[in-house]
Amino acid sequence: MAVAIEAGALNDINPKALLQALHRERAGSIPLLVFAITPDVDQVLLRQLSGGAVTGSGYIKSLSGLHYVVGRVAGLTQQLTNVDFPISGNHISYFYRTEHSHAQVIISARDNHQAVPIFLEADLGQQKVFLLCNTLPNNRITDTISESMEAGFAKIAPVMMFVKFSAGERGWHALHHYANLTIDDPWLREPYGNLSYVGLLEEMEKHEFHTTIAFIPWNYDRSQADVVSLFRNHPNRFSIAIHGDNHDHKEFTDYRSKSLTAQVDDLKQALSRMESFQKLTGIPYDKVMIFPHSIAPKEMLGALKTYNYSATVNSSNVPQNITRPTNMSEALRPVTLLFDGFPSISRYSTAVQVPEAYVAINQFLGNPLFFYDHSELFSQGIGAFDPVADEVNRLEPATEWRSLGEIVRHLYVVKLRNDSNYDVQSFSSNICLENGIGRSSIFYVQKQETGGQTIASVTVDGITYPYSFQKGQISLDIPVPLGGTRCISIQYANDLELDPIGPKHDSIVVYLLRMGSDFRDIYLAKSSAGLVAIHFYNKHGLKPAKVIGYLVIFLTTLIYACFRLWISVKKRFLSNHQISPSLTN
């Protein structure tokens, strides 16, 4: 598919013979990448390989930092066009170009004063040659990442662009671009504090996005009829996922605070309550768990899998009792199967400005975009999310805004095989394969299967289907007709019986907590002072008991201060109005 040569090896190669070897009469020439080019590379070789476009290279240094700026090259830069992101380090090599060079600049390095080319494409007749300056320390791409996604991607961006361009369908790729906005906590009440469902629907229709409500199962029987109708009538705009069970602070937490058994019981009760919600409202829900406050420990992800949840989506995809992996491939996807083979997905808060580079990189990589916030997002106005939706849709007009469940059912990547069929790498136990390829094909599906859960059934379109299991991978070979869709479901054995669990509300503490949360979100959040208090609560991760304690101390102090003030005023009043004895005589 392609050839890549480190610049240091060029002295051992005849450029003319190399270009001839890459030529193909029918299929076109094989793309060539020459990388890690420094000022030490023979300038004559650079001229030959660039068709005279490059005369040499030098260094640019900047104490204030450097940025990548991506140009516009058809079929290559895609969603990254015109996006910039930071480069690690303050110096980098760059190319000297001839005055009338026809080489296309793919990426430039920019400081406060200038932009210089570091990644070029030169066309030598039918031969595409890509030239890349040394952008990495020690000329080496490490397989670890500890920075932000943008900084990590910056290290490999040129190589990723070349590989994606060269591989085409033969490289792993997603079939769709997906995005979702999730609002945590509200129940179906109009309005819910700053969130008006009617107003939000108007914004979604205008700006083309979808909103999932992370619904607290405790609220299963509180929905208002008009909001229920709104959801039922607009499933393309509104959906429901599961947000904890009681949402009594971190109800899925370390086992010293709450036993594993008790937390598993909450997972079961959440399903029971959501089933009751569905029966009462006629609104379906996605079996996607969004843990309150933070992701649960690793064992709870295994329990989610056991009880046939579809996925979990949180601000981090790494369980709270696990050290974050530093593997590059894990860092560049929002979903991981490292924990019992269960899809754990990361999402991005809109409480801070969403970087354009973050959106563009995920779209370039084919990753779904998951955004989230709370109802106070709309204290800025019901259109507060519109700019983010507009940016996503601008960078990738084919973006499909869907429910969490729908995205999870398409959480897989495919690549073309030599026999014209497709390999599929699935990140979910429930996927729907779509064949819009132009011919009937066989999809060879593999999914990482670890954790020790017992597989109860594997079905395709509801019918039991044969599969194999080897070396931690479950495999199925599924023919899909042209234009057809086939849905795979892997179900796991468990002891779940919904009826005995029941959806009942049996805790006065949880009841008071939920009423307090309603007061906070529905009434307190509508004032500036209330929002300040809410942000302080969220920032410091205060527990309800601590908040109540602070309120008791505050009220006690206030009452005492008022009492002392009353005593002082009374004394002053009596002193000012005391009658003089001489006047009485």
Secondary structure, 3 states (H helix, E strand, C coil): CCEEEEHHHHHHCCHHHHHHHHCCCCCCCCCEEEEEECCCCCHHHHHHHCCCCEEEEEEEECCCCEEEEECCCCCCCHHHCCCEEEECCCEEEEEEECCCCCCEEEEEEECCCCEEEEEEEEEECCEEEEEEECCCHHHCCCCECCCCHHHHHHHHHHHHHHHHHHHHHHCCECCCCEEEEEEECCCCCCCECCECHHHHHHHHHHHCCCEEEEECHHHCCCCCHHHHHHHHHCCCCEEEEECCCCCCCCCCCCCCCCCHHHHHHHHHHHHHHHHHHHHHHCCCCCCEECCCCCCCCHHHHHHHHHCCCCEEEECCCCCCCCCCCCEHHHHCCCEECCCCCCCEEECEECCCCCCHHHHHHHHHHCCCEEEEEEHHHHHHCCCCCHHHHHHHHHHCCCCEECCHHHHHCCCEEEEECCCCCEEEEECCCEEEEECCCCCCEEEEEEEECCCCCCEEEEEECCEECCCEEECCEEEEEEEECCCCEEEEEEEECCCCCHHHHCCCCCCHHHHHHHHHHHHHHHHHHHCHHHHHHHHHHHHCCCCHHHHHHHHHHHHHHHHHHHHHHHHHHHHHHHHHCCCCHHHHC
